[in-house]
Amino acid sequence: MDRLTEPAAAATAAQRFSALEEGRPWPLGATVDGDGVNFAVFSAHALQLDLCLFDDEGRVELARRPLPARSGDVWHGRLSGVGAGLVYGLRAHGPWRPDRGHRFNPAKLLLDPWAREIVTPAGGFDWRGPHQGADREHPQHPDPRDNARQALKARVVDDAFDWQGDRSPAVALADTVIYETHVRGFSRLMPGVPAAERGTYAGLASDAAIAHFRRLGITAVSLLPVQQILDEPRLKDMGLVNYWGYNTIGFFCPEPRYAATAEPRREFRRMVQRLHAAGLEVLLDVVYNHTPEGDERGPTLSWRGLDNASWYRLPPERREGYENWSGCGNTLNIGHPRALQLVLDSLRYWVQEMHVDGFRFDLAPVLGRGEAGFERDGPFFKALLQDPVLQRVKLVAEPWDLGPGGYQLGQFPAGWLEWNDRFRDTARAFWLGGDCTRGEFALRLAGSSDLFQARRRSPLASVNYVVSHDGFTLADLVSYDMRHNEANGEDNRDGHGHNLSWNCGWEGPTTDPEVNGRRRRLQRALLASVLLAQGTPMLAAGDELGHSQGGNNNPYCQDNATTWIDWARADEALVEFTAHVLALRRRLLPLAPRWYSGLPDARGRHDLAWLRRTGEPMTPEHWNNRSSRILGAWIGAPGRAGGPLLLLINGRDMDASFRLPPGHWVAELDTTEPDGRSRWRQGGAGEPEPYPLMARSVVLLRDAPPAATQPGPTA
C-alpha cells in the first residue's frame, strides 16, 4: 500500500472495525469466537493495553482500540465482524522504571506471546529497526520512535484440520529408540525426495525418509527446535542463521522456513500423520528457558514490553538486569503462574492440535528453579504430573543449565527421561583411550544405577548416547583430536574443548587403510555400546552412515553442506550394521528394563554376572584396574524371552581370548564384521572353547541348545 493512501485506509478501517466488547479473559491469545475474535492478554503491571489492527501484510496500522476489560491480571476484549486472517499487535502503557523491573513503552508494537501465526516484515525481521525500548542516547528514558512497520505481528488463525483418525503409535518405553535430527539437514541432500520438498516437513515424511527410518528400526524422531525461530543480530550481520533453532519467538508456531508450502501448520500436521502411519513417534526439542529479547541491551519485542517484571527472572539487587541461566541474556520466570501457563498451554497445543508425542526440554533445570534453587517437586513438575494431556507423553530433560547448581542429572521426577552425559563421556573414554575403569563402563551399560536406582527411577530414564547434535559427529569423534570451528566466525573459540575424541593417528580425512579401518571399527563398537546398553538409546542423524562435519563441533550457525547429511557418501555397511544391532535389540533386549540384583537365586543362578576374560567373576580389584579394558556380562534374565546371553567387550588394541561359561553359544553380533553378523558357533560338546575376542570389539552371544536350533516338525 502506498504511503499516501495510508490515512484514508486507516479512516476506512476505523469505520469498519466496531468498538470492542468486553469479551472474556480466556483463553489467552486471539480466539475465533462465532462472528468475531476474542482477545485476552496478560499483564499484571500495565495501566492500559491497546489492540492494534493492521492490513493483511502487517504494513499499515488501521485501527487502535484499548482493551476495555480487566479480570485480575488479564486484559480482554471482543471484536465483532472479523475472523481468521486478522493481523494484530499490542501496545502496553505503564511505568518506565527499569530499576524496578518495569519497561513499558507504548511506542513499541508487541507480539502476542500466544500468537498462532507470526507476520514477518517483507525481507525478514530487521534488527536495526527502532526496536530498543530504551533511548540509545539517554537509556534512562524510553525510546520514542515507533517500530510498528518493522515489528513482528500476529495473525488470527483457523486451526481446523481433518486428522482422518490419526493416533499416536504410543510406543512402549522399553521399545523406544530415539533418532535426533534436524528437519532441514536430514533431507536437504536426500535422493528420492522431490526437489521442492528437500529440507522440509514434507521431506522428513517422504517415502524415502520413512524407508530409511524403518530400515534402521528407530521408533521416534526427535526434531531440533521447530517452534518459530528468530536469528540473532550477530549471525544476521555475518550472513549466518541460527540453524539449530534454540532462539524461539513463537511458542505456538511451526517454523515457516522448514515448509515447502505457504501453510507450515498444515504441512507439519501432514508430516506427523505420515510418520504416525509408519509407526514413528514425533518428539520436539523445546526452548522455554529464554526468549530472543536478550539482556537489558536487547530489543523490546513482546514479553519485555508487556510485563518485564513478571515474565523474567530479575536479580533482586539489580532489577534493571536479568538472571542469565540460559547463556542467552535472560531467563523466563517459570515460577510465575502466567509464564507457567504459557509453557503448559504451548505444550498442550502441540499435543492436542499438532499431535506430537513428547518433548525434549532444553536446559530443563530452569523449569524447576525456585527461590532456593532446583526443585524436583516444583510447580512445573507438579502441573505436568496432574495434567490429563501432558502426563501421557514422553518427557526428556537436558538435565543441566548455566545457573548455580545447574547440573541435575538423575534429579528429575519419576516419569522423566534424562540425557545421560555420564554415559557419553564414559563410553568415549573407554573406547578412545581416556581415563576409565571397567567398573565405570559397566555401570553405564547397566542403566547408571548410581544416578537413577536410589530415586526409584527405571533404568529407562537414562537416555544413552555418545553423540548428539551438540559436538562432534560419530565419524568426527574418531577422526579429530581438535575442534575445527573456524567457519563459525569466533576464531575457533566456540564449542567444546574437552571432547574425549581420538583421531586414530591422523587429524581429519586420510587414505591410510589402517587408520580408516580403526575408525570404522571404533564407530561400530560405540554404536553397539549405545544400542545394547540398559536404558533408552538415542542416535544422532547421520551417525549411522558416517556423516562428517569436517571437525566442526558447534555448527549451530551452519545451514549448509557442513550439517546437511551427505547421503551421496553414505557408508552403506555402517547403515546395515546399525539396522542389525537394532534388530537384535528388538528381538533380544539384552538388558531388561528393570534393575538387576546380581545375586544368585535358590538354584544358584545369577540374573546378571560380570566376568573377567578367564571366565571368573570380577572382584573390586579388577573393577578398579584402569589398565584393563576386557569384560563380559552373563545375562541370565534378558529383557525378551529366551536363554542366557553373553556380552563380551574388548576395549584394548590387542586381540584376546575369552573363556566362556557352560552353554551352547552362538554369536549374534561381532562388531569387527562390517555388517555385525558372525557365523561363529561353539563347536561340539564338552568344555566350551574360548571365544577369539578381537581388539576394539563388542560381541553378543546367545545360549542356543541344539534342540532349539533344529527345524521344528512339519505338518
C-alpha positions in Angstrom: 0.0 0.0 0.0 1.4 3.4 -0.9 2.1 5.8 1.9 -0.2 8.4 0.5 -3.2 6.1 0.9 -2.5 5.1 4.5 -4.5 7.8 6.2 -7.5 7.1 4.0 -7.1 3.4 4.6 -7.0 4.0 8.4 -10.1 6.1 8.3 -12.0 3.5 6.4 -10.8 0.8 8.8 -11.8 2.9 11.8 -15.4 2.7 10.4 -15.2 -1.0 9.6 -13.9 -2.1 13.0 -16.5 -1.8 15.6 -15.9 -0.9 19.2 -14.5 -3.7 21.4 -17.0 -5.5 23.6 -15.7 -6.8 27.0 -15.3 -10.4 25.8 -13.8 -12.9 28.2 -10.4 -13.4 29.9 -9.8 -16.9 28.5 -8.2 -18.5 26.6 -5.2 -16.3 26.4 -4.4 -15.0 22.9 -6.7 -14.4 20.0 -9.6 -16.9 19.5 -12.1 -17.0 16.7 -15.5 -16.8 18.5 -18.5 -17.2 16.2 -18.7 -13.9 14.2 -15.8 -12.3 16.0 -12.4 -12.7 17.7 -11.8 -12.6 21.5 -8.5 -11.2 22.7 -7.0 -11.9 26.1 -3.6 -10.6 27.2 -1.8 -11.0 30.5 -0.1 -8.0 32.2 0.0 -7.5 35.9 1.6 -4.1 35.9 0.3 -2.3 32.8 -2.0 0.6 33.1 -3.6 0.1 29.7 -3.3 -2.3 26.8 -4.1 -1.4 23.2 -5.1 -3.7 20.4 -3.6 -2.5 17.1 -5.1 -3.8 13.8 -3.2 -4.0 10.6 -3.7 -4.6 6.9 -3.1 -8.2 5.7 0.7 -7.7 5.1 1.1 -6.0 8.5 2.4 -2.8 7.0 -0.2 -0.2 7.9 -1.8 0.2 11.3 -5.5 0.6 10.5 -7.1 1.0 14.0 -6.2 1.1 17.6 -8.5 0.1 20.4 -7.9 -0.1 24.2 -8.8 -3.5 25.6 -11.9 -2.5 27.6 -12.0 -5.0 30.4 -9.6 -6.4 33.0 -10.2 -9.5 35.1 -7.4 -9.9 37.6 -4.2 -9.6 35.6 -5.8 -10.4 32.2 -6.9 -7.7 29.8 -9.6 -8.7 27.3 -12.0 -7.6 24.6 -14.0 -8.9 21.7 -14.2 -7.6 18.2 -17.2 -8.4 16.1 -17.4 -8.9 12.4 -13.8 -10.3 12.0 -12.2 -13.7 11.9 -9.2 -15.7 10.8 -6.7 -13.7 8.9 -6.9 -10.6 11.0 -3.4 -9.1 11.7 -2.8 -7.5 15.1 -0.2 -6.3 17.6 -0.3 -4.9 21.1 0.9 -1.7 22.9 1.3 -1.5 26.6 1.1 1.6 28.7 2.7 1.7 32.1 5.7 2.9 34.1 9.2 3.2 32.7 11.2 2.2 35.7 13.9 -0.3 34.8 15.3 0.0 38.3 12.0 -1.6 39.5 11.8 -4.0 36.6 9.3 -2.1 34.5 10.0 -1.3 30.8 6.7 -0.2 29.4 6.9 1.8 26.2 3.8 2.3 24.1 5.9 3.3 21.1 6.8 -0.3 20.6 4.4 -2.7 19.0 4.4 -6.0 20.8 3.9 -9.6 19.6 1.2 -11.6 21.4 3.1 -14.4 23.3 0.2 -16.7 22.4 0.4 -15.9 18.7 -0.6 -18.9 16.4 1.0 -17.3 13.3 3.6 -14.6 13.0 3.6 -12.0 10.3 7.2 -11.0 9.5 8.0 -7.8 7.6 8.9 -8.2 3.9 12.6 -9.0 3.6 12.7 -10.5 7.1 13.0 -9.1 10.5 15.5 -6.2 10.7 17.3 -5.9 14.0 18.4 -2.4 13.0 14.8 -1.1 13.3 13.7 1.0 16.3 13.0 -2.0 18.5 15.0 -0.8 21.5 12.8 0.0 24.5 15.4 2.4 25.9 16.6 5.6 24.2 20.1 4.9 22.8 21.4 8.4 23.9 19.6 8.5 27.2 18.9 4.9 28.4 17.2 6.2 31.5 14.4 7.3 29.2 12.2 5.2 26.8 12.9 5.4 23.1 10.1 7.5 21.5 10.4 6.0 17.9 7.5 3.9 16.7 8.5 0.5 15.4 5.2 -0.8 14.1 6.1 -1.0 10.5 9.2 -3.2 11.2 7.7 -5.2 14.1 6.5 -8.8 14.2 2.7 -9.1 14.3 0.3 -11.9 15.0 -2.3 -13.3 12.6 -5.6 -14.9 13.8 -5.9 -18.4 12.5 -8.5 -21.1 12.0 -6.9 -24.2 13.5 -9.3 -26.7 12.0 -7.7 -29.8 10.5 -9.0 -33.2 9.4 -6.7 -35.7 11.2 -8.5 -38.6 9.5 -8.3 -40.8 12.6 -4.6 -40.2 13.3 -3.4 -41.7 16.5 -0.1 -41.8 18.3 1.8 -45.1 17.9 2.3 -44.9 21.7 5.5 -47.0 21.6 6.4 -48.6 24.9 9.4 -47.0 26.5 11.2 -50.3 26.6 11.0 -50.4 22.8 11.8 -46.8 22.2 14.8 -45.8 20.1 15.2 -42.1 19.6 16.7 -40.6 16.4 17.7 -36.9 16.9 17.5 -35.0 13.7 17.2 -31.6 12.1 14.2 -31.1 9.7 16.2 -29.2 7.1 19.5 -31.1 7.4 18.1 -34.6 7.2 16.6 -34.4 3.7 18.2 -31.4 2.1 20.5 -33.7 0.1 18.5 -36.9 0.2 17.9 -38.8 -3.0 14.4 -39.9 -3.6 12.9 -36.8 -2.1 11.2 -34.4 -4.6 13.5 -31.4 -5.1 10.8 -28.9 -3.8 10.4 -30.9 -0.6 14.0 -31.4 0.4 14.8 -29.9 3.8 11.2 -29.5 4.8 8.5 -31.1 6.9 7.2 -32.8 3.8 10.7 -34.1 3.1 11.1 -35.6 6.5 7.9 -37.6 5.9 8.7 -38.5 2.3 8.7 -42.1 1.2 12.5 -42.1 1.0 12.8 -40.7 4.6 10.3 -43.2 6.1 12.0 -46.1 4.3 15.3 -45.1 5.9 13.7 -44.8 9.4 12.1 -48.2 9.0 15.2 -49.8 7.7 17.1 -48.6 10.7 14.4 -49.7 13.2 14.2 -46.4 15.1 10.8 -45.6 16.8 10.9 -41.8 17.4 12.2 -38.8 15.5 13.3 -36.1 17.9 13.3 -32.8 16.0 15.7 -30.0 16.8 13.6 -26.9 17.5 10.8 -26.3 15.1 8.9 -23.6 17.1 9.4 -20.4 15.2 12.9 -19.1 15.4 14.5 -15.6 15.3 18.1 -15.4 14.1 20.3 -13.4 16.4 21.6 -10.0 15.1 25.2 -11.1 15.2 24.5 -14.0 13.0 22.5 -11.9 10.6 25.3 -9.4 10.3 27.7 -12.3 9.4 25.3 -13.7 6.8 24.6 -16.8 9.0 21.5 -18.2 10.7 20.6 -19.9 13.9 20.5 -23.3 12.3 19.9 -25.3 15.4 17.0 -23.0 16.4 17.5 -22.5 20.1 16.0 -19.0 20.0 12.2 -19.3 20.0 10.0 -16.3 19.1 6.7 -18.2 18.5 5.9 -21.0 21.0 2.8 -22.0 19.1 4.1 -21.6 15.6 5.9 -24.1 13.4 9.0 -22.6 11.8 7.9 -21.4 8.3 11.3 -21.8 6.6 11.0 -25.6 7.0 7.8 -25.7 5.0 7.7 -26.5 1.3 4.3 -24.7 1.1 2.8 -21.5 2.3 1.0 -23.4 5.1 3.5 -24.6 7.6 0.9 -25.7 10.2 -0.9 -27.9 7.7 2.4 -29.3 6.3 3.7 -30.1 9.8 0.4 -31.9 10.6 0.6 -34.0 7.4 4.2 -34.9 8.4 3.0 -36.1 11.7 0.2 -38.1 10.1 2.6 -39.9 7.8 5.1 -40.6 10.5 2.4 -42.0 12.8 1.1 -44.2 10.0 4.6 -45.6 9.7 4.7 -46.4 13.5 7.0 -43.5 14.3 6.6 -41.0 17.2 7.4 -37.3 16.9 9.3 -35.6 19.7 10.1 -31.9 19.7 13.1 -30.1 21.2 11.6 -27.1 23.0 13.2 -24.0 24.5 11.3 -22.5 27.4 14.3 -21.1 29.2 14.8 -17.8 27.5 13.5 -15.5 24.7 15.2 -13.6 21.9 14.9 -10.3 23.7 18.3 -10.8 25.3 19.6 -8.8 28.3 18.9 -5.2 29.2 20.6 -4.0 26.0 18.2 -6.2 23.9 15.1 -5.2 21.9 11.5 -5.0 23.1 9.6 -7.5 21.0 6.9 -9.0 23.3 7.4 -10.2 26.8 9.6 -7.3 28.0 7.1 -4.7 26.8 4.1 -6.5 28.1 5.3 -7.0 31.7 9.0 -7.4 32.1 8.9 -7.8 35.9 6.6 -10.8 35.6 8.0 -12.6 32.6 11.7 -12.7 33.5 13.9 -13.6 36.5 15.4 -10.3 37.6 18.2 -10.1 40.3 16.6 -8.7 43.5 19.5 -6.3 44.0 19.6 -5.1 40.4 16.2 -5.3 38.8 17.3 -3.4 35.7 19.3 -6.5 34.8 18.5 -10.2 34.1 19.5 -13.5 35.6 21.2 -15.3 32.7 21.0 -19.0 33.4 20.5 -19.8 29.7 23.6 -18.1 28.4 21.4 -16.1 26.1 20.9 -12.9 28.2 17.7 -13.7 30.1 15.8 -16.4 31.9 12.0 -16.9 31.8 10.4 -16.8 35.2 8.6 -20.2 35.1 7.7 -19.7 38.7 5.2 -17.0 37.7 1.7 -18.5 37.1 1.3 -16.9 33.7 4.7 -17.8 32.5 4.0 -21.4 33.6 0.7 -21.2 31.8 2.4 -20.1 28.6 4.6 -23.2 28.8 1.7 -25.6 29.6 -0.6 -24.0 27.0 2.1 -24.4 24.4 2.8 -28.0 25.2 -0.8 -28.9 25.2 -1.3 -27.1 21.8 1.5 -29.2 20.3 0.0 -32.4 21.7 -3.7 -31.7 21.0 -3.6 -29.6 17.9 -0.3 -30.9 16.3 -0.4 -34.5 17.6 3.2 -34.7 18.7 4.2 -37.5 21.1 6.6 -35.9 23.5 9.3 -33.2 24.2 12.9 -32.8 24.9 13.4 -29.7 27.2 16.5 -27.6 26.5 18.3 -26.6 29.7 15.5 -28.2 31.7 16.6 -27.3 35.3 15.4 -23.7 34.5 11.9 -25.1 34.5 12.3 -26.4 38.1 14.1 -23.4 39.7 12.5 -21.9 42.7 13.9 -19.2 45.0 16.3 -21.7 46.7 17.4 -23.5 43.5 16.3 -26.5 41.6 13.1 -28.2 43.0 12.3 -31.6 41.6 8.8 -31.3 43.1 8.4 -27.6 41.9 5.2 -26.1 40.3 6.1 -27.1 36.8 6.7 -30.7 37.6 3.5 -30.9 39.7 1.5 -29.3 36.9 2.7 -31.8 34.4 2.1 -34.7 36.7 -1.6 -34.0 37.0 -2.3 -32.7 33.5 -4.5 -35.2 31.7 -2.9 -34.3 28.3 0.7 -34.0 29.2 1.1 -36.8 31.7 0.8 -39.4 28.9 3.5 -38.1 26.5 7.3 -38.7 26.6 9.3 -36.1 28.6 13.0 -35.8 28.2 15.3 -33.4 30.1 18.6 -31.9 29.2 19.4 -32.0 32.9 21.8 -29.0 33.2 21.7 -25.2 32.8 24.2 -22.4 33.4 22.8 -21.3 36.8 24.1 -22.1 40.3 23.7 -25.8 41.0 22.7 -26.3 37.4 23.9 -29.9 36.9 20.9 -32.0 37.9 21.5 -35.4 36.2 19.4 -38.0 37.9 17.4 -35.5 39.9 14.3 -35.2 37.8 10.9 -36.6 38.9 9.7 -40.1 38.1 8.4 -40.5 34.6 11.1 -38.2 33.1 13.9 -39.3 30.8 17.3 -37.6 31.0 20.1 -37.1 28.6 22.9 -39.0 30.3 26.2 -37.2 29.5 27.9 -39.5 32.0 27.2 -42.4 29.7 28.5 -40.3 26.8 31.8 -39.4 28.4 32.4 -42.8 29.9 31.8 -44.6 26.6 34.1 -42.2 24.8 36.8 -42.6 27.4 36.6 -46.4 27.4 36.8 -46.8 23.7 39.0 -43.9 22.7 41.8 -44.1 25.3 40.6 -41.9 28.1 40.8 -42.4 31.8 38.2 -45.0 32.6 37.8 -48.3 34.6 35.9 -51.4 33.6 33.6 -50.7 36.6 32.7 -47.2 35.4 31.9 -48.5 31.9 29.8 -51.5 33.3 27.9 -49.1 35.5 26.9 -47.0 32.4 26.0 -50.1 30.4 23.7 -51.3 33.2 21.4 -48.2 33.4 23.6 -45.9 35.6 22.1 -47.2 38.8 24.2 -44.8 40.8 22.1 -42.0 39.2 18.6 -43.4 38.9 18.0 -46.5 41.1 18.2 -44.8 44.5 15.4 -42.5 43.5 13.3 -45.5 42.4 13.6 -44.5 38.8 13.6 -47.0 35.9 16.8 -47.8 34.0 14.9 -46.5 31.0 15.1 -43.0 32.5 18.7 -42.9 31.2 18.9 -41.6 27.6 22.1 -43.2 26.5 24.1 -41.6 23.7 27.7 -40.9 22.6 26.8 -38.2 20.1 24.1 -35.6 19.8 23.7 -32.5 17.7 26.0 -30.7 20.1 29.6 -31.8 19.5 31.4 -34.0 17.0 29.6 -36.4 14.8 30.4 -40.1 15.4 32.7 -40.1 12.3 34.5 -36.9 13.5 34.8 -38.3 17.1 37.2 -40.9 15.7 38.8 -38.5 13.2 39.8 -35.4 15.1 41.6 -34.6 18.2 40.8 -30.9 17.9 37.7 -28.9 17.0 37.8 -27.0 13.7 35.1 -24.3 14.0 36.7 -21.5 12.0 33.6 -21.2 9.8 31.6 -20.0 12.8 33.4 -16.7 12.9 34.6 -16.9 16.5 38.2 -17.7 15.9 37.7 -21.3 16.8 37.0 -20.4 20.4 33.4 -21.7 20.5 32.4 -25.3 21.0 33.6 -28.0 23.5 37.3 -28.2 24.1 37.0 -31.4 26.1 35.7 -33.9 23.5 37.3 -37.2 24.6 37.9 -37.8 20.9 40.7 -39.6 19.1 41.8 -39.1 15.6 43.2 -42.7 15.4 46.6 -41.5 14.3 45.8 -38.7 11.7 43.9 -35.5 12.0 41.0 -35.5 9.6 40.5 -37.4 6.3 43.2 -39.8 5.2 43.7 -42.6 2.6 45.6 -44.7 5.1 43.7 -48.0 5.2 44.9 -48.9 8.7 43.7 -45.6 10.2 40.4 -45.8 8.3 39.9 -49.4 9.4 40.5 -48.5 13.0 38.0 -45.6 12.7 35.3 -47.8 11.3 35.8 -50.5 14.0 35.5 -47.9 16.7 32.4 -46.4 15.3 30.7 -49.9 15.3 31.9 -50.5 18.9 30.5 -47.1 20.1 27.2 -47.7 18.3 26.8 -51.2 19.8 27.5 -49.8 23.3 24.7 -47.3 22.9 22.2 -49.6 21.3 22.7 -52.6 23.6 23.0 -50.8 26.9 20.3 -50.8 29.5 18.3 -47.6 29.1 16.7 -45.6 26.2 19.1 -45.3 23.3 19.5 -42.2 21.1 21.2 -41.9 17.8 22.2 -38.6 16.1 21.1 -38.4 12.5 23.9 -39.3 10.1 26.0 -41.2 12.6 24.6 -44.5 11.1 26.1 -43.6 7.7 29.4 -41.9 8.7 28.4 -38.2 8.2 31.2 -35.8 8.9 31.1 -32.1 9.7 34.7 -31.6 8.9 35.6 -31.4 12.6 33.2 -28.6 13.5 31.8 -29.5 16.9 29.5 -26.5 17.2 27.8 -26.0 13.8 24.8 -24.2 15.3 25.0 -21.5 12.6 25.9 -23.6 9.6 22.9 -24.2 7.3 24.9 -25.7 4.5 26.8 -28.8 3.5 28.6 -28.9 6.8 25.4 -30.0 8.6 23.3 -31.4 5.8 23.6 -35.2 5.8 25.8 -36.3 2.9 23.7 -39.2 1.5 25.9 -39.5 -1.6 28.8 -40.6 0.6 26.8 -42.8 3.0 28.6 -45.9 4.4 26.1 -48.5 3.5 27.8 -51.2 5.5 27.5 -49.0 8.6 23.8 -48.4 7.9 23.3 -52.2 7.6 25.3 -52.7 10.8 23.2 -50.2 12.8 20.0 -51.9 11.5 21.3 -55.3 12.5 22.1 -54.2 16.1 18.7 -52.5 16.4 17.0 -55.7 15.2 18.9 -57.6 17.9 17.8 -55.1 20.5 14.1 -55.6 19.4 14.4 -59.4 19.4 16.5 -60.0 22.5 16.6 -56.8 24.5 19.8 -58.0 26.2 19.4 -55.9 29.4 15.9 -55.9 30.8 14.1 -52.6 31.6 14.4 -53.3 35.3 17.2 -53.3 37.8 19.3 -56.4 38.3 20.3 -57.6 41.7 23.4 -59.6 40.7 22.5 -62.1 43.4 22.0 -65.9 42.9 18.6 -67.4 43.2 17.7 -70.6 45.1 19.3 -72.7 42.3 22.5 -70.5 42.4 21.7 -68.8 39.1 22.5 -65.1 38.8 20.3 -62.6 36.9 23.5 -60.7 35.9 27.1 -61.6 36.5 30.2 -59.7 35.4 33.2 -61.8 34.2 36.9 -61.4 33.6 38.4 -62.9 30.4 39.3 -66.0 32.4 35.6 -66.6 32.9 35.9 -65.9 36.7 33.8 -63.2 38.5 35.0 -59.7 38.8 36.4 -58.6 42.2 36.8 -54.9 43.4 40.5 -55.1 42.4 39.6 -56.0 38.9 36.8 -53.4 38.6 39.1 -50.6 39.5 42.0 -51.6 37.3 42.5 -48.8 34.8 44.8 -50.7 32.5 42.4 -53.5 31.5 39.6 -53.0 29.0 38.2 -56.5 28.8 35.0 -57.7 30.5 32.0 -59.8 30.0 28.4 -59.8 31.2 26.5 -63.1 31.7 22.8 -62.1 31.4 20.7 -64.8 32.9 17.4 -62.8 32.7 17.4 -60.9 29.4 14.6 -58.5 28.5 13.0 -60.8 26.0 12.0 -64.4 26.4 14.9 -66.8 25.7 18.0 -68.3 27.1 21.0 -66.5 28.7 23.1 -64.0 26.7 26.8 -63.2 27.0 28.0 -59.7 26.2 31.8 -59.6 25.6 33.8 -56.4 25.3 37.4 -55.7 24.4 38.4 -52.1 24.5 42.1 -52.8 24.0 44.1 -52.5 20.8 45.1 -56.2 21.1 43.2 -59.4 20.4 42.4 -61.7 23.3 40.6 -65.0 24.1 37.7 -65.1 26.5 36.8 -68.3 28.4 33.1 -68.9 28.0 30.8 -70.3 30.8 29.0 -73.6 30.1 26.4 -73.3 27.3 25.9 -73.8 23.6 26.9 -70.3 22.4 26.1 -68.8 19.1 27.4 -65.3 18.0 24.6 -62.9 17.2 26.9 -59.9 16.9 30.6 -59.2 16.3 31.4 -55.6 15.7 34.6 -56.5 13.9 32.5 -57.6 11.0 31.4 -54.7 8.7 27.7 -55.6 9.0 28.0 -57.0 12.5 27.0 -60.5 11.5 29.0 -63.5 12.6 28.9 -67.2 11.8 30.7 -68.3 14.9 29.1 -71.1 16.8 30.6 -73.2 19.6 32.0 -76.4 18.1 31.0 -79.8 19.6 30.0 -80.8 23.1 32.1 -80.6 26.2 34.0 -77.7 27.7 33.3 -74.5 25.7 36.2 -73.3 23.6 37.5 -69.8 24.3 36.0 -67.0 22.1 38.5 -65.2 19.9 37.7 -61.6 21.1 39.2 -59.2 18.6 40.6 -55.8 19.5 38.2 -52.9 19.9 35.1 -55.1 19.6 31.7 -55.9 21.1 30.3 -59.4 20.8 26.9 -60.7 21.8 26.5 -64.5 22.2 23.2 -66.4 22.8 22.9 -69.7 24.5 21.2 -71.9 21.9 20.9 -75.6 22.9 21.0 -77.9 19.9 17.3 -78.7 20.2 16.4 -75.1 19.9 18.4 -74.7 16.7 16.8 -77.7 14.8 13.9 -77.2 12.5 10.6 -77.9 14.1 8.2 -80.7 12.9 6.4 -80.0 9.7 2.7 -80.5 9.2 
